[in-house]
């Protein structure tokens, strides 16, 4: 039998890995935009706070951030409810990876916003556009195009870092691979299969971001 009957489990683990990574990148993109806006704010307090949070998260190992969210969240909820309350592993993984992605994405978005000529913002203000409309219609579309390469690299990193959630008991691809390798005594077979699946996912991702970049360039012209 192919892969000793563990193919279905590996595929379910792959789906969960993708779900964690996609949710993390969506959360991280929002946090990255907020962080970049804070660093580019006219308020000194917002700039300092945004830079401090970003520096702290970027300075911590990814695994430590994951454990801090998972175990720290469990301790906090237990104290709040007066009884043992464990944080959901999926939520912890998404939040931790989202924070990490957001910390790095904030720098990518910050650089992208700085590329945009200030005259465009001034022109929008002269036309009577609100700050929100200026951001939504003028700044964000251009920043998105400039940020795509950097975000693509961050996505690849997040996809691979999602394997860390196996350490908090989430049944992702890595977790399922470890289980199959242990029970069948065929570690090489299953870890090589796992590696091939990750390579396939990253290859597909790279193609998607290339297509997105080409599409953004067409709209630019």
C-alpha positions as CSV (number, residue, x, y, z in Angstrom):
1,X,0.0,0.0,0.0
2,X,1.3,3.4,-1.0
3,X,2.9,5.1,2.1
4,X,1.5,2.4,4.2
5,X,-2.0,3.9,4.2
6,X,-0.8,7.3,5.6
7,X,-1.3,9.3,2.4
8,X,-4.7,10.6,3.6
9,X,-3.3,11.8,6.9
10,X,-0.4,13.5,5.1
11,X,-2.9,15.3,2.8
12,X,-5.1,16.4,5.7
13,X,-2.0,17.7,7.5
14,X,-1.0,19.6,4.3
15,X,-4.5,21.2,4.2
16,X,-4.1,22.3,7.8
17,X,-0.6,23.7,7.1
18,X,-2.0,25.8,4.3
19,X,-4.9,27.0,6.4
20,X,-2.6,28.1,9.2
21,X,-0.2,29.8,6.8
22,X,-3.0,31.6,4.9
23,X,-4.7,32.8,8.0
24,X,-1.4,34.0,9.4
25,X,-0.5,35.9,6.3
26,X,-4.0,37.6,6.2
27,X,-3.6,38.6,9.9
28,X,0.0,39.6,9.4
29,X,-0.8,41.8,6.4
30,X,-3.3,43.8,8.4
31,X,-0.8,44.1,11.3
32,X,2.0,45.0,8.9
33,X,-0.1,47.8,7.4
34,X,-0.9,49.1,10.9
35,X,2.7,48.9,11.9
36,X,3.9,50.7,8.8
37,X,1.3,53.4,9.3
38,X,2.4,53.8,12.9
39,X,6.0,54.2,11.9
40,X,5.2,56.7,9.2
41,X,2.7,58.6,11.5
42,X,3.3,62.2,12.5
43,X,2.8,61.2,16.1
44,X,6.1,60.6,17.9
45,X,4.3,58.3,20.4
46,X,2.9,56.1,17.6
47,X,6.3,55.9,15.9
48,X,8.1,54.9,19.0
49,X,5.5,52.3,20.0
50,X,5.3,50.8,16.5
51,X,9.1,50.5,16.2
52,X,9.4,49.0,19.7
53,X,6.8,46.3,19.1
54,X,8.3,45.5,15.7
55,X,11.8,45.3,17.1
56,X,10.8,43.1,20.0
57,X,8.9,40.6,17.8
58,X,11.7,40.5,15.1
59,X,14.3,40.0,17.9
60,X,12.6,36.9,19.3
61,X,13.0,33.4,17.9
62,X,9.9,32.2,16.2
63,X,9.5,29.2,18.5
64,X,9.7,31.4,21.6
65,X,6.9,33.7,20.2
66,X,4.8,30.6,19.5
67,X,5.3,29.2,23.0
68,X,4.7,32.7,24.6
69,X,1.3,32.9,22.8
70,X,0.3,29.3,23.5
71,X,1.4,28.8,27.1
72,X,1.1,32.5,28.1
73,X,-2.4,32.6,26.7
74,X,-3.3,29.5,28.6
75,X,-2.0,30.9,31.9
76,X,-3.9,34.2,31.3
77,X,-7.2,32.5,30.5
78,X,-6.8,30.2,33.4
79,X,-6.4,33.1,35.8
80,X,-9.3,35.0,34.2
81,X,-11.8,32.0,34.4
82,X,-10.5,30.5,37.6
83,X,-10.0,27.1,36.1
84,X,-7.6,25.5,33.6
85,X,-8.4,26.9,30.1
86,X,-6.2,25.9,27.3
87,X,-5.7,28.2,24.3
88,X,-6.7,26.7,21.0
89,X,-3.6,25.4,19.2
90,X,-4.8,26.6,15.8
91,X,-5.5,30.1,17.1
92,X,-2.2,30.2,18.9
93,X,-0.3,29.2,15.7
94,X,-2.1,31.7,13.5
95,X,-1.6,34.6,16.0
96,X,2.1,33.8,16.6
97,X,2.9,33.4,12.9
98,X,0.7,36.5,12.1
99,X,2.6,38.6,14.6
100,X,5.9,37.5,13.1
101,X,4.8,38.0,9.6
102,X,3.3,41.4,10.5
103,X,6.5,42.6,12.2
104,X,8.5,42.0,9.0
105,X,5.7,43.0,6.7
106,X,5.6,46.4,8.4
107,X,9.1,47.1,7.2
108,X,8.2,45.9,3.7
109,X,5.1,48.2,3.6
110,X,7.0,51.1,5.1
111,X,9.6,50.9,2.3
112,X,6.8,50.6,-0.3
113,X,5.0,53.7,1.0
114,X,8.2,55.7,1.1
115,X,8.7,55.0,-2.6
116,X,5.5,56.8,-3.5
117,X,6.0,60.4,-4.4
118,X,4.6,62.8,-1.8
119,X,3.1,64.9,-4.5
120,X,0.4,62.3,-5.1
121,X,-0.8,62.6,-1.6
122,X,-0.8,66.4,-1.8
123,X,-2.7,66.3,-5.1
124,X,-5.3,64.0,-3.5
125,X,-5.7,66.4,-0.6
126,X,-6.1,69.3,-3.1
127,X,-8.9,67.4,-4.8
128,X,-10.7,67.1,-1.5
129,X,-10.2,63.4,-0.9
130,X,-10.3,62.2,2.6
131,X,-7.3,60.6,4.3
132,X,-9.0,57.2,4.1
133,X,-9.9,57.5,0.4
134,X,-6.4,58.7,-0.4
135,X,-4.9,55.7,1.4
136,X,-7.4,53.3,-0.2
137,X,-7.4,54.5,-3.8
138,X,-4.0,56.0,-4.3
139,X,-1.4,54.9,-1.7
140,X,-2.4,51.3,-1.0
141,X,-2.6,50.0,-4.7
142,X,0.9,51.4,-5.4
143,X,2.4,50.2,-2.1
144,X,1.0,46.8,-2.8
145,X,2.8,46.6,-6.2
146,X,6.1,47.6,-4.6
147,X,5.6,45.3,-1.6
148,X,4.8,42.1,-3.6
149,X,8.3,40.8,-3.9
150,X,9.0,41.2,-0.2
151,X,5.7,39.8,0.8
152,X,6.3,36.8,-1.4
153,X,9.5,36.0,0.4
154,X,7.8,36.5,3.8
155,X,5.0,34.1,2.7
156,X,7.6,31.4,1.9
157,X,9.1,31.9,5.3
158,X,5.7,31.7,7.0
159,X,4.8,28.6,5.1
160,X,7.9,26.8,6.3
161,X,7.7,28.2,9.8
162,X,4.2,26.8,10.1
163,X,5.8,23.5,10.8
164,X,6.5,24.8,14.3
165,X,2.8,24.4,15.3
166,X,3.5,20.7,15.4
167,X,5.2,21.4,18.7
168,X,2.0,22.6,20.4
169,X,0.1,19.5,19.2
170,X,-1.5,20.8,16.0
171,X,-2.0,18.0,13.4
172,X,-0.2,19.8,10.5
173,X,1.9,18.2,7.9
174,X,5.0,17.9,10.1
175,X,3.0,16.4,13.0
176,X,1.4,13.8,10.7
177,X,4.8,13.0,9.2
178,X,6.4,12.5,12.6
179,X,3.5,10.2,13.6
180,X,3.7,8.1,10.4
181,X,7.5,7.9,10.6
182,X,7.4,6.7,14.2
183,X,4.7,4.1,13.7
184,X,6.1,2.6,10.4
185,X,9.8,2.8,11.3
186,X,10.3,4.5,7.9
187,X,11.6,7.9,8.8
188,X,13.5,8.5,5.6
189,X,10.5,7.7,3.4
190,X,8.1,10.0,5.2
191,X,10.4,12.9,5.9
192,X,11.4,12.9,2.2
193,X,7.7,12.9,1.3
194,X,7.1,15.8,3.7
195,X,10.0,17.7,2.1
196,X,8.7,17.1,-1.4
197,X,5.2,18.4,-0.3
198,X,6.8,21.6,1.1
199,X,8.8,22.1,-2.0
200,X,5.7,21.7,-4.1
201,X,3.8,24.2,-2.0
202,X,6.6,26.8,-2.1
203,X,7.0,26.3,-5.9
204,X,3.3,26.9,-6.4
205,X,3.5,30.0,-4.2
206,X,6.4,31.4,-6.2
207,X,4.4,31.0,-9.4
208,X,1.4,32.7,-7.9
209,X,3.4,35.7,-6.7
210,X,5.1,35.9,-10.1
211,X,1.7,36.1,-11.8
212,X,0.5,38.7,-9.3
213,X,3.6,40.8,-10.0
214,X,3.0,40.6,-13.7
215,X,-0.6,41.5,-13.3
216,X,0.3,44.5,-11.1
217,X,2.8,45.7,-13.7
218,X,0.1,45.5,-16.4
219,X,-2.3,47.6,-14.3
220,X,0.5,50.1,-13.6
221,X,1.1,50.6,-17.4
